[in-house]
Amino acid sequence: MCHKNTSIFDLLRHSMWILASLTLFVPGAFAWNCTTCDQFGTCDDGSWIITQDVWGAATNWQQCLYTDSHSHWQVVANLKGQTWVGSYPHASYPIGEALTNVLNSSTPLMAAWSATYAATNKFDFAYDIWLNNTTYEVMIWLNWKNTAPIGGNPFTNATIDGITYNVYEGAGGSGPYCISFLPQNGMMDAATNFNLCDVLGWINNLKWSGGPGSYFWQNPTIESVQLGWEICDTYGGSATYTMNSFDVYYGSTNSTPPPPTVEKPFWQASFDNAFPDHGGYGFSDRDGSPAASASLSTNLTGGVGGSASLEYTINFSAWSNSPPVSYSGFGLGAEESPLPYPLTSSSQASYRIYFSAKVGGTSAGVTNVPGAVDLTFFVPAGTLTPANTSPSAVFDLNASLVLTTNWQAYEFDGTAMQVASYISGAQTLFNQHVSQVNQMELQLTVEGSPNVATLFGYDSDNTVEIDNLKVVELVPGLPPLTVTRINGQAQIVWEDPDSTIGGMAGLQCATDVTGPYLDVTGASSAAASPYAMPLGNRQQFFRTTWVP
């Protein structure tokens, strides 16, 4: 049996200290913040203490501790010929709270960890939870080899949070009464949101007697939570034990990091081949009798970066003698019918438009021209009014913009667009019929009142162009790959669900998600949400300060 039957809290009661001959191990070139090879050497990290705790080793032991923080540390040990615990290098967090207070808290006591090591020696990887100083000891074994806990045989088993444990109890030597939980499937070297309260609550409900000495569980105080390795024997060689992450925190088991929002394009065009078959909406003038003429075409080399663009050209020369007397405008647009997949959201904030645009042929000195972008969704004829033979608009989003004589990139989402007032009850109609929408129109309009020609002159080469058009719906992406607690915060890793699309990704959370994106090509260290998701291999990305 290899089990620690005393702790660092018992050291003052021990009269004999074990002589040690130490050799410094250097585990790679990492610049550790603290290094100690002393028998009971410690490294501090705020309230945390990381300690060597070589309390039971035989002579000629060697062990060194290297720490970056309580969440990242490493031990290199060479312990020989032990049949009992030689050391328990561990990180310890003080709780100092009555058990009932912890169990009744609105936020349970949680833990998360990730560790790597060679599982070939004589050891166990375990939590030690100390109560009433050292009166009670609760151990949760996460992995072990060639060893067993105090108690010989389990006295019962327990299924807690989906994990079935064999439960042991007993006392060893002069040590405290101990209850140990060993998962039947073993191997819990990594976990997130592990509920320590549920394990302690199981014991509390059992009214554990503390073993044959009849030490009763009477609302003890949780002194500390420790996690580390009880190392018995490394069989004549050195062994490395690495804590990649570890945290103890009060948190909610029901509050899960949300998936990122990702864009699902349902219309995209660069116009490098031809404008869409349903292509055009052209000249409009609101005084009822336009005499201007226009044409819609593909400008093969005039687009962004010399690519093609969709261009609408207006001839205002006929207006020179009798200009219109009321609001006028002209524009171009495109249609997607049918949509390649059904819409899923009736929230206008779920829709986003990207495009580049410019105007040409303006009068001397005119570089800025007012305009509007309009996104309209339709349901099939007869859906709203049976007598209607044409598709019926159910939702119309529009936003104002300023067009210039140079290419400008524009982005609008539903929060920056207004529901058009000319559709009575548009939002209500959209809520009711969103799953039936099968057609979308997008229109870019140059506006001028009372006479748009005053901005362009009475000639024939007045243009508006559009390029790199994309309309998307924001949908939930994949759930997090991993969630690791660090200093009361969470590192959350997601994966790009479709690396062939690229585009934009963003995060949404009830309590906001802040902090940098990391390890993503093209994302700066302080990138805001959303940010550009690059094309290429499947990307992983994470944010660092999601706190429920």
C-alpha positions as CSV (number, residue, x, y, z in Angstrom):
1,M,0.0,0.0,0.0
2,C,1.3,3.4,-1.0
3,H,-0.5,6.2,0.6
4,K,0.3,9.5,2.4
5,N,-0.8,9.3,6.0
6,T,0.5,12.7,7.0
7,S,0.7,16.1,5.4
8,I,2.6,19.3,5.4
9,F,0.5,20.4,8.3
10,D,2.0,17.5,10.4
11,L,5.6,18.6,9.9
12,L,5.8,20.3,13.3
13,R,4.9,17.0,14.9
14,H,7.7,15.1,13.3
15,S,11.0,15.1,15.3
16,M,13.1,13.5,12.6
17,W,13.9,15.1,9.3
18,I,15.1,13.0,6.5
19,L,18.6,13.7,5.2
20,A,18.7,14.3,1.5
21,S,21.4,14.6,-1.1
22,L,20.1,16.7,-3.9
23,T,21.1,17.0,-7.6
24,L,19.5,19.8,-9.6
25,F,17.5,18.6,-12.6
26,V,17.1,21.1,-15.4
27,P,13.9,20.3,-17.3
28,G,14.4,22.1,-20.6
29,A,15.1,25.7,-21.3
30,F,11.9,27.2,-19.9
31,A,12.5,30.3,-17.7
32,W,10.7,29.2,-14.5
33,N,9.8,31.9,-12.0
34,C,10.7,29.8,-9.0
35,T,12.9,26.7,-8.5
36,T,13.6,24.7,-5.3
37,C,15.2,21.4,-4.6
38,D,14.7,21.7,-0.8
39,Q,12.9,18.9,1.0
40,F,10.0,21.1,1.9
41,G,10.8,23.9,-0.5
42,T,7.8,26.1,-1.6
43,C,7.0,28.5,-4.3
44,D,4.2,31.1,-3.7
45,D,1.7,32.4,-6.2
46,G,-0.6,34.8,-4.4
47,S,-2.8,32.7,-2.0
48,W,-1.5,29.5,-3.6
49,I,1.5,27.5,-2.4
50,I,3.3,25.0,-4.5
51,T,5.5,22.7,-2.4
52,Q,7.9,19.8,-2.8
53,D,6.6,18.0,0.3
54,V,9.2,15.2,0.3
55,W,7.9,13.9,3.6
56,G,8.5,10.1,3.4
57,A,11.4,9.5,1.0
58,A,14.3,7.1,1.7
59,T,17.9,8.3,1.6
60,N,19.5,9.5,-1.5
61,W,16.3,10.9,-2.9
62,Q,16.3,13.6,-5.5
63,Q,13.5,15.9,-6.4
64,C,13.2,19.5,-7.7
65,L,10.2,21.7,-8.2
66,Y,10.0,24.3,-11.1
67,T,7.0,26.7,-11.1
68,D,5.7,29.4,-13.4
69,S,2.5,29.7,-11.5
70,H,0.1,27.5,-9.5
71,S,-1.4,26.6,-12.8
72,H,1.9,25.7,-14.5
73,W,4.6,23.8,-12.7
74,Q,6.8,20.7,-13.0
75,V,8.5,18.2,-10.7
76,V,11.4,16.0,-11.6
77,A,11.9,13.2,-9.0
78,N,14.1,10.2,-8.4
79,L,12.8,8.2,-5.5
80,K,13.9,4.6,-5.0
81,G,12.6,1.5,-3.4
82,Q,9.6,3.0,-1.6
83,T,6.6,0.9,-0.4
84,W,5.0,4.1,0.9
85,V,4.6,7.7,-0.2
86,G,7.9,9.4,-0.6
87,S,6.7,12.8,-1.6
88,Y,3.5,14.7,-2.5
89,P,4.5,17.7,-4.7
90,H,1.3,19.7,-5.0
91,A,-0.3,23.0,-5.4
92,S,-2.5,24.1,-2.5
93,Y,-5.3,26.6,-2.3
94,P,-6.7,27.8,1.1
95,I,-10.5,27.7,1.5
96,G,-10.9,28.3,5.3
97,E,-14.7,28.0,5.1
98,A,-17.3,25.9,7.0
99,L,-18.5,23.0,4.9
100,T,-22.1,24.0,5.1
101,N,-21.3,27.5,3.8
102,V,-19.5,26.0,0.8
103,L,-22.2,23.5,0.1
104,N,-25.0,26.0,0.4
105,S,-23.3,28.7,-1.7
106,S,-25.0,29.8,-4.9
107,T,-21.8,29.1,-6.8
108,P,-20.3,25.6,-6.1
109,L,-16.6,25.0,-5.5
110,M,-15.2,23.9,-8.9
111,A,-11.8,22.8,-10.2
112,A,-10.2,22.3,-13.6
113,W,-6.8,20.8,-14.4
114,S,-4.6,19.3,-17.1
115,A,-1.5,17.2,-16.3
116,T,1.0,15.1,-18.3
117,Y,3.4,12.5,-16.9
118,A,4.6,9.0,-17.6
119,A,2.2,6.6,-15.9
120,T,4.8,3.8,-15.5
121,N,6.0,4.4,-11.9
122,K,4.6,3.7,-8.5
123,F,2.4,6.7,-7.8
124,D,-1.1,8.2,-7.6
125,F,-2.3,11.5,-9.0
126,A,-4.8,12.8,-6.5
127,Y,-6.7,15.6,-4.8
128,D,-6.1,16.0,-1.1
129,I,-8.9,18.0,0.6
130,W,-8.1,18.8,4.3
131,L,-10.8,19.5,6.9
132,N,-10.6,20.7,10.5
133,N,-6.8,21.1,10.1
134,T,-5.8,17.5,9.6
135,T,-8.8,15.8,11.4
136,Y,-10.3,14.6,8.1
137,E,-8.8,13.9,4.7
138,V,-10.8,13.5,1.5
139,M,-8.8,12.1,-1.5
140,I,-10.0,11.9,-5.1
141,W,-7.6,9.7,-7.0
142,L,-7.4,10.7,-10.7
143,N,-4.9,8.1,-11.8
144,W,-2.6,5.6,-10.2
145,K,-0.2,2.7,-10.7
146,N,1.0,-0.1,-8.5
147,T,-0.6,1.3,-5.4
148,A,-3.9,1.4,-3.5
149,P,-5.6,3.7,-1.0
150,I,-6.2,3.3,2.7
151,G,-9.0,0.9,3.5
152,G,-8.1,-2.3,1.7
153,N,-11.4,-2.9,-0.1
154,P,-14.1,-0.3,-1.0
155,F,-16.9,-0.1,1.5
156,T,-19.3,1.2,-1.2
157,N,-19.5,2.9,-4.5
158,A,-20.9,6.2,-5.5
159,T,-22.0,7.8,-8.8
160,I,-21.4,11.5,-8.7
161,D,-21.9,13.8,-11.8
162,G,-21.8,10.8,-14.0
163,I,-18.6,9.3,-12.6
164,T,-18.8,6.1,-10.6
165,Y,-16.2,5.8,-7.8
166,N,-15.2,3.0,-5.5
167,V,-15.1,4.5,-2.0
168,Y,-12.6,3.6,0.6
169,E,-12.2,4.7,4.3
170,G,-9.7,4.1,7.0
171,A,-6.7,5.5,8.9
172,G,-3.0,4.9,8.4
173,G,-0.5,5.0,11.1
174,S,-0.8,8.2,13.1
175,G,-2.5,10.0,10.2
176,P,-6.1,11.3,9.9
177,Y,-9.2,9.4,9.1
178,C,-9.4,9.3,5.3
179,I,-12.1,8.7,2.7
180,S,-10.9,8.1,-0.8
181,F,-12.8,8.2,-4.1
182,L,-11.3,6.2,-7.0
183,P,-13.1,6.4,-10.4
184,Q,-13.8,2.9,-11.7
185,N,-12.5,3.9,-15.2
186,G,-9.4,5.7,-13.8
187,M,-7.4,8.1,-15.9
188,M,-8.8,11.6,-15.2
189,D,-5.6,13.5,-16.2
190,A,-7.6,16.5,-17.5
191,A,-11.0,17.9,-16.6
192,T,-13.0,21.2,-16.7
193,N,-15.7,22.4,-14.4
194,F,-15.2,19.5,-12.0
195,N,-17.6,20.0,-9.1
196,L,-15.8,19.4,-5.8
197,C,-18.9,20.4,-3.9
198,D,-20.8,17.3,-5.2
199,V,-18.1,15.0,-3.8
200,L,-18.1,16.7,-0.4
201,G,-21.9,16.8,-0.5
202,W,-22.1,13.1,-1.0
203,I,-20.0,12.5,2.2
204,N,-22.1,15.1,4.0
205,N,-25.3,13.3,3.1
206,L,-23.8,10.0,4.1
207,K,-23.0,11.4,7.6
208,W,-19.6,9.7,7.3
209,S,-18.5,8.3,10.7
210,G,-14.8,8.7,9.9
211,G,-14.0,5.0,10.2
212,P,-13.6,2.7,13.2
213,G,-12.5,5.5,15.5
214,S,-16.1,7.0,15.2
215,Y,-14.9,10.4,14.3
216,F,-18.1,12.0,13.2
217,W,-18.5,14.6,10.4
218,Q,-19.7,17.7,12.2
219,N,-19.7,20.6,9.7
220,P,-15.9,20.7,9.4
221,T,-14.0,23.6,8.0
222,I,-12.4,23.1,4.6
223,E,-8.8,24.1,5.2
224,S,-7.4,23.6,1.7
225,V,-7.7,21.9,-1.6
226,Q,-4.5,20.3,-3.0
227,L,-3.6,18.6,-6.2
228,G,-0.5,16.7,-7.0
229,W,1.3,13.4,-7.2
230,E,1.9,10.9,-4.4
231,I,5.2,9.5,-5.6
232,C,6.3,6.2,-4.2
233,D,9.0,4.8,-6.4
234,T,10.5,5.9,-9.8
235,Y,12.4,2.6,-10.1
236,G,15.9,3.9,-10.2
237,G,15.4,6.7,-12.7
238,S,14.1,10.3,-12.8
239,A,10.5,11.0,-13.7
240,T,8.9,14.2,-14.8
241,Y,5.4,15.3,-13.6
242,T,3.9,18.4,-15.3
243,M,0.9,20.4,-14.3
244,N,-0.2,22.2,-17.5
245,S,-3.1,24.0,-15.8
246,F,-4.9,23.9,-12.5
247,D,-7.4,26.2,-10.9
248,V,-9.9,26.1,-8.0
249,Y,-12.8,28.6,-8.2
250,Y,-16.4,29.3,-7.4
251,G,-18.4,28.9,-10.5
252,S,-21.7,27.8,-12.0
253,T,-22.1,24.3,-13.5
254,N,-25.0,25.7,-15.7
255,S,-23.1,28.6,-17.2
256,T,-21.3,27.3,-20.3
257,P,-19.2,29.4,-22.7
258,P,-21.3,30.1,-25.8
259,P,-20.3,29.0,-29.2
260,P,-18.9,31.7,-31.5
261,T,-21.2,33.1,-34.1
262,V,-20.1,32.3,-37.7
263,E,-21.3,33.5,-41.0
264,K,-23.3,31.4,-43.3
265,P,-23.3,33.0,-46.7
266,F,-26.4,32.7,-48.8
267,W,-25.4,35.1,-51.5
268,Q,-21.9,36.1,-52.7
269,A,-20.7,37.6,-55.9
270,S,-17.5,39.2,-57.2
271,F,-18.9,39.8,-60.7
272,D,-15.7,38.6,-62.3
273,N,-17.7,36.5,-64.7
274,A,-21.0,38.1,-65.2
275,F,-23.6,39.8,-63.0
276,P,-26.3,37.5,-61.7
277,D,-29.0,36.2,-64.0
278,H,-31.6,38.1,-62.0
279,G,-29.3,41.1,-62.0
280,G,-30.8,44.4,-62.3
281,Y,-32.8,47.1,-60.8
282,G,-32.1,50.3,-62.6
283,F,-33.0,53.9,-62.8
284,S,-35.8,55.3,-60.7
285,D,-37.0,58.8,-60.3
286,R,-39.8,59.7,-58.0
287,D,-41.4,62.5,-60.0
288,G,-43.2,60.0,-62.3
289,S,-41.9,61.0,-65.7
290,P,-38.2,60.2,-66.1
291,A,-36.7,60.7,-69.5
292,A,-33.2,59.6,-68.6
293,S,-31.8,56.3,-70.0
294,A,-29.6,53.8,-68.4
295,S,-27.7,50.5,-68.9
296,L,-26.5,47.7,-66.6
297,S,-23.2,45.9,-67.5
298,T,-20.1,44.3,-66.1
299,N,-17.1,46.6,-65.9
300,L,-14.5,43.9,-66.6
301,T,-11.4,45.8,-65.3
302,G,-12.9,48.6,-63.2
303,G,-13.6,46.6,-60.0
304,V,-11.6,46.4,-56.8
305,G,-8.0,45.8,-57.6
306,G,-8.7,45.7,-61.4
307,S,-11.2,42.9,-61.1
308,A,-14.7,43.1,-62.6
309,S,-17.7,44.9,-61.0
310,L,-21.4,45.4,-61.6
311,E,-21.9,48.9,-63.1
312,Y,-25.0,51.0,-63.8
313,T,-24.6,53.9,-66.2
314,I,-27.1,56.8,-66.4
315,N,-27.5,59.4,-69.1
316,F,-28.8,62.6,-67.7
317,S,-28.3,64.7,-70.8
318,A,-32.1,64.7,-71.5
319,W,-32.6,66.5,-68.2
320,S,-30.6,69.6,-69.2
321,N,-33.6,71.6,-70.4
322,S,-36.3,70.1,-68.1
323,P,-34.9,68.7,-64.9
324,P,-37.3,66.8,-62.5
325,V,-38.8,68.8,-59.7
326,S,-38.8,66.2,-56.9
327,Y,-36.7,63.6,-55.3
328,S,-34.7,61.4,-57.7
329,G,-32.3,58.6,-57.4
330,F,-30.8,55.7,-59.3
331,G,-29.3,52.4,-58.3
332,L,-28.4,48.8,-59.1
333,G,-29.1,45.6,-57.4
334,A,-29.2,41.8,-57.5
335,E,-31.5,39.0,-56.6
336,E,-31.0,35.6,-55.1
337,S,-33.9,33.3,-55.9
338,P,-34.4,30.7,-54.5
339,L,-32.2,31.0,-51.5
340,P,-29.8,28.1,-51.2
341,Y,-30.9,27.3,-47.6
342,P,-33.8,28.4,-45.3
343,L,-33.4,31.3,-43.0
344,T,-33.3,30.4,-39.4
345,S,-33.6,33.7,-37.5
346,S,-36.2,36.4,-37.4
347,S,-33.8,38.8,-35.6
348,Q,-32.5,41.6,-37.9
349,A,-29.2,41.4,-35.9
350,S,-28.6,38.0,-37.5
351,Y,-28.0,39.4,-41.0
352,R,-25.0,41.2,-42.3
353,I,-24.0,42.7,-45.7
354,Y,-20.5,43.3,-47.1
355,F,-19.7,45.0,-50.3
356,S,-17.5,47.6,-52.0
357,A,-19.0,50.5,-54.0
358,K,-18.2,53.8,-55.7
359,V,-19.8,56.4,-57.9
360,G,-18.4,58.1,-61.1
361,G,-19.1,61.0,-63.4
362,T,-19.8,63.4,-60.6
363,S,-19.8,67.2,-61.2
364,A,-16.5,69.0,-60.5
365,G,-15.7,69.1,-56.9
366,V,-18.3,66.5,-55.9
367,T,-16.6,63.6,-54.1
368,N,-19.3,62.5,-51.7
369,V,-22.8,61.4,-52.7
370,P,-25.6,60.2,-50.3
371,G,-27.0,56.8,-50.8
372,A,-28.8,53.8,-49.2
373,V,-28.5,50.1,-49.2
374,D,-31.7,48.0,-49.0
375,L,-32.0,44.3,-48.2
376,T,-35.5,42.8,-48.7
377,F,-36.7,39.2,-48.0
378,F,-39.7,37.7,-49.8
379,V,-42.0,34.8,-49.4
380,P,-43.7,33.0,-52.3
381,A,-46.8,34.4,-53.9
382,G,-49.9,33.4,-52.0
383,T,-48.1,33.0,-48.7
384,L,-49.4,36.3,-47.3
385,T,-52.2,37.2,-49.6
386,P,-53.7,34.4,-51.7
387,A,-54.8,36.7,-54.5
388,N,-51.3,38.1,-54.9
389,T,-49.4,36.5,-57.8
390,S,-46.0,37.9,-57.1
391,P,-43.6,37.3,-54.1
392,S,-44.6,39.3,-51.0
393,A,-42.0,41.3,-49.1
394,V,-42.0,40.4,-45.4
395,F,-38.9,42.3,-44.2
396,D,-37.0,45.2,-45.6
397,L,-33.8,46.5,-44.0
398,N,-32.2,49.8,-45.2
399,A,-29.4,51.9,-44.1
400,S,-27.9,55.2,-45.3
401,L,-24.3,55.5,-46.4
402,V,-22.0,57.9,-48.2
403,L,-20.6,56.9,-51.5
404,T,-17.4,58.4,-52.9
405,T,-15.6,58.5,-56.2
406,N,-13.1,55.9,-54.8
407,W,-13.8,52.3,-53.9
408,Q,-15.0,52.0,-50.3
409,A,-15.7,48.8,-48.3
410,Y,-19.0,48.8,-46.4
411,E,-20.3,46.5,-43.7
412,F,-23.8,46.6,-42.3
413,D,-25.5,44.3,-39.8
414,G,-29.1,44.3,-38.7
415,T,-28.3,46.5,-35.7
416,A,-27.2,49.3,-38.0
417,M,-30.1,48.9,-40.4
418,Q,-33.7,50.0,-40.0
419,V,-36.9,48.0,-40.8
420,A,-38.4,49.9,-43.8
421,S,-41.7,51.6,-42.8
422,Y,-43.5,51.0,-46.1
423,I,-44.1,47.3,-45.2
424,S,-46.9,47.4,-42.5
425,G,-46.0,45.1,-39.7
426,A,-42.7,44.0,-41.4
427,Q,-41.2,42.5,-38.2
428,T,-44.3,40.6,-37.3
429,L,-44.6,39.2,-40.8
430,F,-41.0,38.1,-40.7
431,N,-41.4,36.5,-37.3
432,Q,-44.3,34.5,-38.7
433,H,-42.9,33.6,-42.1
434,V,-39.1,33.4,-41.7
435,S,-38.9,29.7,-42.4
436,Q,-40.8,30.3,-45.8
437,V,-38.5,33.1,-47.1
438,N,-37.1,31.9,-50.5
439,Q,-35.9,35.1,-52.2
440,M,-33.7,38.1,-51.3
441,E,-33.1,41.3,-53.1
442,L,-30.3,43.8,-52.5
443,Q,-30.3,47.2,-53.9
444,L,-27.8,50.1,-53.7
445,T,-29.3,53.5,-54.5
446,V,-27.7,56.9,-55.1
447,E,-29.9,59.6,-53.8
448,G,-30.3,63.3,-54.5
449,S,-33.1,65.8,-53.8
450,P,-34.7,67.6,-55.5
451,N,-32.5,66.6,-58.5
452,V,-29.9,64.0,-58.4
453,A,-28.4,65.2,-61.6
454,T,-27.0,68.3,-59.9
455,L,-24.5,66.0,-58.2
456,F,-23.4,64.4,-61.5
457,G,-24.0,67.0,-64.2
458,Y,-26.2,66.7,-67.2
459,D,-24.1,64.2,-69.2
460,S,-24.0,60.5,-70.1
461,D,-21.3,58.9,-68.0
462,N,-22.8,58.9,-64.5
463,T,-22.2,55.6,-62.8
464,V,-22.6,53.6,-59.6
465,E,-20.7,50.3,-59.2
466,I,-20.7,47.5,-56.7
467,D,-18.2,44.7,-56.1
468,N,-17.5,41.8,-53.7
469,L,-21.0,41.5,-52.5
470,K,-21.8,39.1,-49.7
471,V,-25.0,38.6,-47.6
472,V,-24.8,36.3,-44.6
473,E,-26.8,35.0,-41.7
474,L,-25.0,34.7,-38.3
475,V,-25.5,31.2,-36.9
476,P,-24.0,29.4,-33.9
477,G,-20.6,27.8,-34.6
478,L,-19.2,24.8,-33.0
479,P,-19.2,24.4,-29.2
480,P,-15.9,25.0,-27.4
481,L,-13.2,22.3,-27.9
482,T,-11.7,23.0,-24.4
483,V,-12.4,25.2,-21.4
484,T,-9.5,25.7,-19.0
485,R,-9.8,27.8,-15.8
486,I,-6.8,30.1,-15.1
487,N,-6.9,32.4,-12.2
488,G,-10.6,32.6,-12.0
489,Q,-11.0,33.2,-15.7
490,A,-11.4,30.7,-18.6
491,Q,-9.3,30.0,-21.7
492,I,-11.9,28.9,-24.3
493,V,-10.8,27.2,-27.5
494,W,-13.1,26.9,-30.5
495,E,-12.5,25.6,-34.0
496,D,-13.4,27.2,-37.3
497,P,-16.3,25.1,-38.6
498,D,-15.6,25.7,-42.2
499,S,-12.1,26.6,-43.2
500,T,-13.0,26.8,-46.9
501,I,-15.2,30.0,-46.4
502,G,-13.1,32.2,-44.2
503,G,-15.0,35.4,-43.5
504,M,-15.8,36.7,-40.1
505,A,-16.3,35.1,-36.7
506,G,-17.6,36.6,-33.4
507,L,-18.4,35.6,-29.9
508,Q,-21.6,36.4,-28.0
509,C,-22.1,36.0,-24.3
510,A,-24.6,37.3,-21.8
511,T,-21.8,38.8,-19.8
512,D,-19.6,39.9,-22.7
513,V,-16.5,38.3,-23.9
514,T,-13.4,40.4,-23.6
515,G,-9.7,39.9,-24.1
516,P,-7.5,39.1,-27.1
517,Y,-7.9,36.4,-29.7
518,L,-4.7,34.3,-29.7
519,D,-3.1,31.9,-32.2
520,V,-5.1,33.0,-35.2
521,T,-3.5,34.2,-38.4
522,G,-4.6,37.7,-39.1
523,A,-6.0,38.5,-35.7
524,S,-4.2,41.1,-33.6
525,S,-3.6,40.5,-29.9
526,A,-6.3,43.0,-29.1
527,A,-8.7,42.1,-31.9
528,A,-12.3,42.8,-31.2
529,S,-15.3,40.6,-31.9
530,P,-15.9,39.9,-34.7
531,Y,-12.7,39.4,-36.5
532,A,-11.6,38.1,-39.9
533,M,-11.3,34.3,-40.0
534,P,-8.6,33.4,-42.5
535,L,-8.9,30.8,-45.2
536,G,-6.8,27.7,-45.0
537,N,-6.5,24.8,-42.6
538,R,-9.0,24.4,-39.8
539,Q,-8.2,27.1,-37.3
540,Q,-8.4,27.1,-33.6
541,F,-8.9,30.2,-31.6
542,F,-9.7,31.2,-28.1
543,R,-10.6,34.1,-25.9
544,T,-9.1,34.4,-22.4
545,T,-11.5,36.2,-20.0
546,W,-14.9,34.6,-20.1
547,V,-16.2,34.6,-16.5
548,P,-19.8,33.5,-15.8
